[in-house]
Amino acid sequence: MLVWVVISLVVFSLLKLLVTSLPSGVVERLLSRYAVHAKVTSDQTNITFQGRSLDDQRTSEVIQHFNDAIFIERYYIYPGDEERFLHPNEGPAPLTMQTKLGKHDVTLYLFHYDDHVDVVRQFTHKPKKKLTAYRLRSEPLQTFHSLAHA
């Protein structure tokens, strides 16, 4: 009995040591997999505003500002309430980003307001088209309408 206690203590101690001292690359990969506000790359992204594609310079600017934005809070979307998030009654026209996050095709709708940016993320090739909504703070994205016409 004492032998099993000692062996289990050694195994759990090694497991604890392994988990608490993972390399930073492994930790970053695990955290990015479950991040709400994931980073977007420009080579896999198509951005449209009011039905028109943005040029390459504006696209890279928007992606840079999106990646640098500060995550504020996540919204809970109740079942049956998805349409209210995708097509709000009032507010600005959304900036639409079609991109790839990992293995999944995703459409991001960015609704810019004066004090924040609402993001609605929709997985396009899933059976239920899962939605996630959250709020960001980014001065350049909040004033995107003036940036688009500059």
Buried (B, 14 or more C-beta within 10 A) or exposed (E): EEEEEEEEEEEEEEEEEEEEEEEEEEEEEEEEEEEEBBEBEBEEBEBBBEEEEBEEEBBBBBBBBBBEBEEEEEBEBEEEEBEEBBEBEEEBBBBBBBBEBEEEBBBBBBBBEEEBBBBBBBBEEEEEEBBBBBBBEBEBBBEBEEBBEE
